[in-house]
C-alpha cells in the first residue's frame, strides 16, 4: 500500500509491505502479487510485498485456487506509470525538476 510520510514538515509517499507493514525501500526487494486475472475487463487487487517470506505469505492470502501471479516491483511500477500516461521522457523531466527544486 502507499502511505504518506511526514519528515521535517514535508510529505512523501512510501510503499509499505501489505504483509509485514514495513517500508519497501529497495525496488529490487519488492514484488507485486495478485490473483490470476481471467476474462476481458476484469481487475484484481495487488499486494505490494517484500520478496521471500512476505511474498510467500501473500500467496497464502490470495489462495492457490486464485493461481497467484507476481511481477518484479520495478516492472509493476513501470507498467503502472505507462498505464497512467507517464512516459520515460515525462518521468525524466519530473526527476530533473524534483532534483532542481529539492522536492
DSSP file (Angstrom, degrees, kcal/mol; ACC not computed):
  #  RESIDUE AA STRUCTURE BP1 BP2  ACC     N-H-->O    O-->H-N    N-H-->O    O-->H-N    TCO  KAPPA ALPHA  PHI   PSI    X-CA   Y-CA   Z-CA
    1    1 A X              0   0    0      0, 0.0    15,-3.5     0, 0.0     2,-0.5   0.000 360.0 360.0 360.0 160.5    0.0    0.0    0.0
    2    2 A X  E     +A   15   0A   0     13,-0.2     2,-0.3    11,-0.0    13,-0.2  -0.899 360.0 178.5-104.9 131.6    1.1    3.6   -0.4
    3    3 A X  E     -A   14   0A   0     11,-2.4    11,-3.0    -2,-0.5     2,-0.4  -0.951  28.7-119.2-128.6 151.7    1.2    5.8    2.7
    4    4 A X  E     -A   13   0A   0     -2,-0.3     2,-0.4     9,-0.2     9,-0.2  -0.760  27.9-161.9 -90.4 136.8    2.2    9.4    3.1
    5    5 A X  E     -A   12   0A   0      7,-3.0     7,-2.6    -2,-0.4     2,-0.5  -0.952   7.5-145.1-121.2 136.1    5.1   10.0    5.5
    6    6 A X  E     +A   11   0A   0     -2,-0.4     2,-0.4     5,-0.2     5,-0.2  -0.901  23.2 168.2-106.4 126.0    5.9   13.4    7.1
    7    7 A X  E >  S-A   10   0A   0      3,-2.8     3,-1.6    -2,-0.5    -2,-0.0  -0.969  71.5 -16.2-138.1 120.5    9.6   14.2    7.6
    8    8 A X  T 3  S-     0   0    0     -2,-0.4     3,-0.1     1,-0.3    -1,-0.1   0.867 128.9 -51.0  54.9  40.1   10.8   17.7    8.6
    9    9 A X  T 3  S+     0   0    0      1,-0.2     2,-0.4     0, 0.0    -1,-0.3   0.502 116.9 110.0  80.1   3.7    7.4   19.2    7.5
   10   10 A X  E <   -A    7   0A   0     -3,-1.6    -3,-2.8     2,-0.0     2,-0.4  -0.902  59.6-139.3-113.7 142.4    7.4   17.6    4.1
   11   11 A X  E     +A    6   0A   0     -2,-0.4     2,-0.3    -5,-0.2    -5,-0.2  -0.809  24.2 174.4 -99.0 139.7    5.1   14.8    3.0
   12   12 A X  E     -A    5   0A   0     -7,-2.6    -7,-3.0    -2,-0.4     2,-0.2  -0.998  29.9-117.5-144.0 139.7    6.4   12.0    0.9
   13   13 A X  E     -A    4   0A   0     -2,-0.3     2,-0.3    -9,-0.2    -9,-0.2  -0.558  29.9-170.7 -77.8 141.1    4.8    8.8   -0.4
   14   14 A X  E     -A    3   0A   0    -11,-3.0   -11,-2.4    -2,-0.2     2,-0.6  -0.960  23.1-126.5-127.1 148.7    6.2    5.5    0.8
   15   15 A X  E     -A    2   0A   0      9,-0.4     9,-3.2    -2,-0.3     2,-0.4  -0.866  29.2-162.4 -96.1 119.6    5.5    2.0   -0.4
   16   16 A X  B     -B   23   0B   0    -15,-3.5    32,-0.2    -2,-0.6     7,-0.2  -0.859  23.9-110.8-107.5 134.3    4.5   -0.2    2.6
   17   17 A X     >  -     0   0    0      5,-2.9     4,-1.4    -2,-0.4    32,-0.3  -0.435  18.5-144.3 -63.3 128.4    4.5   -4.0    2.5
   18   18 A X  T  4 S+     0   0    0     30,-3.0    -1,-0.2    -2,-0.2    31,-0.1   0.547  95.8  42.8 -72.3  -7.4    1.0   -5.3    2.7
   19   19 A X  T  4 S+     0   0    0     29,-0.3    -1,-0.1     3,-0.1    30,-0.1   0.853 128.0  18.3-101.9 -56.8    2.2   -8.3    4.8
   20   20 A X  T  4 S-     0   0    0      2,-0.1    -2,-0.1    30,-0.0     3,-0.1   0.674  90.6-129.2 -95.2 -17.9    4.7   -7.0    7.4
   21   21 A X     <  +     0   0    0     -4,-1.4     2,-0.2     1,-0.3    -3,-0.1   0.494  64.5 126.0  84.1   2.9    3.9   -3.3    7.3
   22   22 A X        -     0   0    0      1,-0.1    -5,-2.9    -6,-0.1    -1,-0.3  -0.609  68.6 -89.9 -93.8 157.9    7.4   -2.2    6.9
   23   23 A X  B     -B   16   0B   0     -7,-0.2     2,-1.0    -2,-0.2    -7,-0.2  -0.356  24.5-138.8 -64.6 137.7    8.7    0.1    4.1
   24   24 A X        +     0   0    0     -9,-3.2    -9,-0.4     1,-0.1     3,-0.1  -0.870  35.1 165.6 -92.6 101.1    9.8   -1.4    0.8
   25   25 A X        +     0   0    0     -2,-1.0     2,-0.4     1,-0.2    -1,-0.1   0.358  57.8  54.9-106.3   5.4   12.8    0.9    0.4
   26   26 A X    >   -     0   0    0      1,-0.1     3,-2.6    -3,-0.1     4,-0.2  -0.930  69.3-150.8-138.7 113.8   14.7   -1.0   -2.4
   27   27 A X  G >  S+     0   0    0     -2,-0.4     3,-1.5     1,-0.3    46,-0.4   0.794  96.7  61.9 -55.5 -30.5   12.7   -1.9   -5.5
   28   28 A X  G 3  S+     0   0    0      1,-0.3    -1,-0.3    45,-0.1    45,-0.0   0.667 100.5  54.8 -72.3 -14.0   14.8   -5.0   -6.1
   29   29 A X  G <  S+     0   0    0     -3,-2.6    22,-2.5    21,-0.1     2,-0.3   0.363  99.5  83.3 -95.1   4.0   13.5   -6.4   -2.7
   30   30 A X  E <   -C   50   0C   0     -3,-1.5    43,-1.8    20,-0.3     2,-0.3  -0.729  50.8-173.5-115.7 159.7    9.8   -6.0   -3.7
   31   31 A X  E     -CD  49  72C   0     18,-2.6    18,-2.6    -2,-0.3     2,-0.6  -0.979  22.4-134.9-142.6 153.1    7.1   -7.8   -5.6
   32   32 A X  E     -CD  48  71C   0     39,-2.5    39,-2.1    -2,-0.3     2,-0.4  -0.965  28.6-168.2-108.4 117.7    3.6   -7.2   -6.8
   33   33 A X  E     +CD  47  70C   0     14,-3.0    14,-3.3    -2,-0.6     2,-0.3  -0.895  15.2 155.3-114.7 135.6    1.5  -10.2   -6.1
   34   34 A X  E     -CD  46  69C   0     35,-2.4    35,-3.6    -2,-0.4    12,-0.1  -0.978  43.3 -93.5-154.1 159.7   -2.0  -10.7   -7.5
   35   35 A X        -     0   0    0     10,-0.6    32,-0.2    -2,-0.3    33,-0.2  -0.448  59.9 -83.7 -73.5 151.9   -4.6  -13.4   -8.4
   36   36 A X        -     0   0    0     30,-2.7     2,-0.7    31,-0.2    -1,-0.1  -0.360  44.4-134.9 -56.0 129.3   -4.7  -14.6  -11.9
   37   37 A X        -     0   0    0     -3,-0.1     2,-0.4     7,-0.1    -1,-0.1  -0.814  29.2-179.3 -93.4 115.6   -6.8  -12.2  -13.9
   38   38 A X        +     0   0    0     -2,-0.7     5,-0.1     5,-0.1    -2,-0.0  -0.940  41.2  28.0-119.1 138.5   -9.1  -14.1  -16.2
   39   39 A X  S >  S-     0   0    0     -2,-0.4     3,-1.4     2,-0.1     2,-0.1   0.333  90.5 -72.8  92.1 138.2  -11.6  -12.6  -18.6
   40   40 A X  T 3  S+     0   0    0      1,-0.2     3,-0.1    -3,-0.0    -2,-0.1  -0.359 115.0  14.4 -62.0 135.6  -11.6   -9.4  -20.5
   41   41 A X  T 3  S+     0   0    0      1,-0.3    -1,-0.2    -2,-0.1     2,-0.2   0.575  93.0 130.7  78.0  10.4  -12.2   -6.3  -18.5
   42   42 A X    <   -     0   0    0     -3,-1.4     2,-0.3    -5,-0.0    -1,-0.3  -0.627  36.1-165.1 -94.5 157.1  -11.7   -7.9  -15.1
   43   43 A X        -     0   0    0     -2,-0.2     2,-0.3    -3,-0.1    -5,-0.1  -0.942   4.9-166.3-137.1 158.2   -9.5   -6.5  -12.3
   44   44 A X        -     0   0    0     -2,-0.3    -7,-0.1    -7,-0.1    -2,-0.0  -0.992  30.3 -99.6-144.0 148.2   -8.0   -7.8   -9.1
   45   45 A X        -     0   0    0     -2,-0.3   -10,-0.6     1,-0.0     2,-0.4  -0.267  34.5-139.5 -64.5 156.8   -6.3   -6.2   -6.1
   46   46 A X  E     -C   34   0C   0    -12,-0.1     2,-0.5     2,-0.0   -12,-0.2  -0.959   3.2-148.4-120.1 136.6   -2.5   -6.2   -5.9
   47   47 A X  E     -C   33   0C   0    -14,-3.3   -14,-3.0    -2,-0.4     2,-0.6  -0.921   8.4-151.4-102.6 127.5   -0.4   -6.8   -2.8
   48   48 A X  E     +C   32   0C   0     -2,-0.5   -30,-3.0   -32,-0.2   -29,-0.3  -0.888  35.2 158.1 -97.7 120.1    2.9   -4.9   -2.7
   49   49 A X  E     -C   31   0C   0    -18,-2.6   -18,-2.6    -2,-0.6     2,-0.2  -0.880  46.0 -98.2-140.7 163.6    5.3   -7.1   -0.6
   50   50 A X  E   > -C   30   0C   0     -2,-0.3     5,-0.6   -20,-0.2   -20,-0.3  -0.556  52.6-103.9 -74.6 151.3    8.9   -7.9    0.2
   51   51 A X  T > 5S+     0   0    0    -22,-2.5     3,-0.7    -2,-0.2     2,-0.5  -0.220  87.3  17.7 -69.2 169.3   10.2  -10.9   -1.6
   52   52 A X  T 3>5S+     0   0    0      1,-0.2     4,-2.9     2,-0.2     5,-0.2  -0.568 129.3  18.9  71.7-113.7   10.7  -14.3    0.2
   53   53 A X  H 3>5S+     0   0    0     -2,-0.5     4,-2.1     1,-0.2    -1,-0.2   0.898 131.3  43.9 -60.1 -45.8    8.7  -14.6    3.4
   54   54 A X  H <>5S+     0   0    0     -3,-0.7     4,-2.3     2,-0.2    -1,-0.2   0.890 114.2  51.5 -66.7 -37.9    6.3  -11.8    2.8
   55   55 A X  H  ><S+     0   0    0     -5,-0.6     4,-2.3     2,-0.2    -2,-0.2   0.927 109.1  50.4 -63.3 -44.9    5.8  -13.0   -0.8
   56   56 A X  H  X S+     0   0    0     -4,-2.9     4,-1.7     1,-0.2    -2,-0.2   0.909 110.7  49.3 -59.5 -42.3    5.1  -16.5    0.4
   57   57 A X  H  X S+     0   0    0     -4,-2.1     4,-2.4    -5,-0.2    -1,-0.2   0.886 108.1  53.8 -65.4 -38.8    2.5  -15.1    2.9
   58   58 A X  H  X S+     0   0    0     -4,-2.3     4,-2.6     1,-0.2     5,-0.2   0.906 106.0  53.1 -62.3 -41.1    0.8  -13.1    0.1
   59   59 A X  H  X S+     0   0    0     -4,-2.3     4,-2.2     1,-0.2    -1,-0.2   0.905 109.9  48.6 -58.9 -40.9    0.5  -16.2   -2.0
   60   60 A X  H  < S+     0   0    0     -4,-1.7    -2,-0.2     2,-0.2    -1,-0.2   0.910 110.8  50.2 -64.6 -42.7   -1.2  -17.9    1.0
   61   61 A X  H  < S+     0   0    0     -4,-2.4    -2,-0.2     1,-0.2    -1,-0.2   0.916 112.5  46.3 -62.5 -44.0   -3.6  -14.9    1.5
   62   62 A X  H  < S-     0   0    0     -4,-2.6    -1,-0.2    -5,-0.2    -2,-0.2   0.883 111.5-135.1 -67.6 -38.1   -4.5  -14.9   -2.2
   63   63 A X    ><  -     0   0    0     -4,-2.2     3,-1.2    -5,-0.2     5,-0.4   0.278  14.6 -98.2  93.1 142.6   -5.0  -18.7   -2.1
   64   64 A X  G >  S+     0   0    0      1,-0.3     3,-1.5     2,-0.2    -1,-0.1   0.775 117.7  66.2 -66.0 -27.0   -4.0  -21.4   -4.5
   65   65 A X  G 3  S+     0   0    0      1,-0.3    -1,-0.3     2,-0.1    -2,-0.1   0.783  98.6  54.0 -64.9 -25.0   -7.4  -21.5   -6.2
   66   66 A X  G <  S-     0   0    0     -3,-1.2   -30,-2.7    -4,-0.2    -1,-0.3   0.399 106.6-130.4 -89.4   2.8   -6.7  -18.0   -7.5
   67   67 A X    <   -     0   0    0     -3,-1.5   -31,-0.2   -32,-0.2    -3,-0.1   0.950  27.4-131.3  47.0  68.3   -3.4  -19.1   -9.1
   68   68 A X        -     0   0    0     -5,-0.4     2,-0.3    -9,-0.2   -33,-0.2  -0.132  27.7-171.2 -53.2 140.5   -1.3  -16.3   -7.6
   69   69 A X  E     -D   34   0C   0    -35,-3.6   -35,-2.4    -3,-0.1     2,-0.3  -0.800   0.4-165.3-122.6 166.7    0.9  -14.4  -10.0
   70   70 A X  E     -D   33   0C   0     -2,-0.3     2,-0.3   -37,-0.2   -37,-0.2  -0.997  10.9-158.4-154.4 156.8    3.6  -11.9   -9.4
   71   71 A X  E     -D   32   0C   0    -39,-2.1   -39,-2.5    -2,-0.3     2,-0.1  -0.941  39.4 -96.0-126.6 151.8    5.8   -9.2  -11.1
   72   72 A X  E  >  -D   31   0C   0     -2,-0.3     4,-2.5   -41,-0.2   -41,-0.2  -0.447  39.8-121.4 -57.1 141.5    9.1   -7.7  -10.0
   73   73 A X  H  > S+     0   0    0    -43,-1.8     4,-2.7   -46,-0.4     5,-0.2   0.872 111.9  55.4 -59.1 -37.5    8.2   -4.5   -8.3
   74   74 A X  H  > S+     0   0    0    -47,-0.4     4,-1.9   -44,-0.3    -1,-0.2   0.908 110.4  44.5 -62.5 -42.1   10.3   -2.5  -10.8
   75   75 A X  H  > S+     0   0    0     -3,-0.2     4,-2.7     2,-0.2     5,-0.2   0.914 112.9  52.0 -67.6 -43.5    8.3   -3.9  -13.7
   76   76 A X  H  X S+     0   0    0     -4,-2.5     4,-2.4     1,-0.2    -2,-0.2   0.926 111.8  45.5 -58.4 -47.7    5.0   -3.4  -12.0
   77   77 A X  H  X S+     0   0    0     -4,-2.7     4,-2.6     2,-0.2    -1,-0.2   0.871 112.2  51.6 -67.6 -36.3    5.7    0.3  -11.2
   78   78 A X  H  X S+     0   0    0     -4,-1.9     4,-2.3    -5,-0.2    -2,-0.2   0.923 111.5  47.1 -64.7 -43.9    7.0    0.8  -14.8
   79   79 A X  H  X S+     0   0    0     -4,-2.7     4,-2.4     2,-0.2    -2,-0.2   0.892 111.9  51.0 -63.9 -39.5    3.8   -0.7  -16.2
   80   80 A X  H  X S+     0   0    0     -4,-2.4     4,-1.0     2,-0.2    -2,-0.2   0.935 109.4  49.8 -62.9 -46.6    1.7    1.4  -13.8
   81   81 A X  H ><>S+     0   0    0     -4,-2.6     5,-3.2     1,-0.2     3,-0.6   0.918 112.1  48.9 -58.1 -43.8    3.5    4.6  -14.9
   82   82 A X  H ><5S+     0   0    0     -4,-2.3     3,-1.8     1,-0.2    -1,-0.2   0.915 107.5  54.6 -60.9 -43.8    2.9    3.7  -18.5
   83   83 A X  H 3<5S+     0   0    0     -4,-2.4    -1,-0.2     1,-0.3    -2,-0.2   0.647 109.0  48.1 -70.4 -14.8   -0.8    3.0  -17.9
   84   84 A X  T <<5S-     0   0    0     -4,-1.0    -1,-0.3    -3,-0.6    -2,-0.2   0.171 125.7 -98.7-108.4  16.3   -1.3    6.4  -16.4
   85   85 A X  T < 5S+     0   0    0     -3,-1.8     2,-1.1     1,-0.2    -3,-0.2   0.710  74.4 143.3  81.8  21.4    0.5    8.2  -19.2
   86   86 A X      < -     0   0    0     -5,-3.2    -1,-0.2    -6,-0.2    -2,-0.1  -0.770  31.3-167.2 -97.4  93.7    3.9    8.7  -17.6
   87   87 A X     >  -     0   0    0     -2,-1.1     4,-2.6     1,-0.1     5,-0.2  -0.252  36.7-105.8 -71.1 165.8    6.3    8.2  -20.4
   88   88 A X  H  > S+     0   0    0      1,-0.2     4,-2.5     2,-0.2     5,-0.2   0.881 123.8  53.8 -58.9 -38.2   10.0    7.7  -19.8
   89   89 A X  H  > S+     0   0    0      2,-0.2     4,-2.4     1,-0.2    -1,-0.2   0.910 108.8  47.5 -64.5 -42.4   10.5   11.3  -21.0
   90   90 A X  H  > S+     0   0    0      2,-0.2     4,-2.5     1,-0.2    -2,-0.2   0.902 112.2  50.1 -65.3 -40.6    7.9   12.6  -18.6
   91   91 A X  H  X S+     0   0    0     -4,-2.6     4,-2.5     2,-0.2    -2,-0.2   0.920 111.0  48.9 -63.2 -43.3    9.5   10.7  -15.7
   92   92 A X  H  X S+     0   0    0     -4,-2.5     4,-2.3     2,-0.2    -2,-0.2   0.913 111.8  49.1 -62.8 -42.8   13.0   12.0  -16.6
   93   93 A X  H  X S+     0   0    0     -4,-2.4     4,-2.4     1,-0.2    -2,-0.2   0.906 112.5  47.9 -64.0 -41.8   11.7   15.6  -16.8
   94   94 A X  H  X S+     0   0    0     -4,-2.5     4,-2.8     2,-0.2    -2,-0.2   0.897 110.8  51.1 -65.6 -40.0    9.9   15.3  -13.4
   95   95 A X  H  X S+     0   0    0     -4,-2.5     4,-2.4     2,-0.2    -2,-0.2   0.902 110.8  48.7 -63.9 -40.8   13.0   13.8  -11.8
   96   96 A X  H  X S+     0   0    0     -4,-2.3     4,-2.1     2,-0.2    -2,-0.2   0.932 112.7  47.7 -64.2 -45.0   15.1   16.6  -13.1
   97   97 A X  H  X S+     0   0    0     -4,-2.4     4,-2.2     1,-0.2    -2,-0.2   0.916 111.4  51.1 -61.2 -43.2   12.6   19.2  -11.8
   98   98 A X  H  X>S+     0   0    0     -4,-2.8     5,-1.6     1,-0.2     4,-1.4   0.920 110.3  49.0 -60.1 -44.2   12.5   17.4   -8.5
   99   99 A X  H  <5S+     0   0    0     -4,-2.4    -1,-0.2     1,-0.2    -2,-0.2   0.865 112.2  48.3 -64.8 -36.4   16.3   17.5   -8.2
  100  100 A X  H  <5S+     0   0    0     -4,-2.1    -1,-0.2     1,-0.2    -2,-0.2   0.838 119.3  38.1 -72.2 -33.2   16.4   21.2   -9.1
  101  101 A X  H  <5S-     0   0    0     -4,-2.2    -2,-0.2    -5,-0.2    -1,-0.2   0.521 102.0-128.9 -95.3  -7.4   13.7   22.1   -6.5
  102  102 A X  T  <5       0   0    0     -4,-1.4    -3,-0.2    -5,-0.2    -4,-0.1   0.935 360.0 360.0  55.2  48.9   14.8   19.6   -3.8
  103  103 A X      <       0   0    0     -5,-1.6    -1,-0.1    -6,-0.1    -4,-0.1   0.465 360.0 360.0 -77.6 360.0   11.2   18.3   -3.5
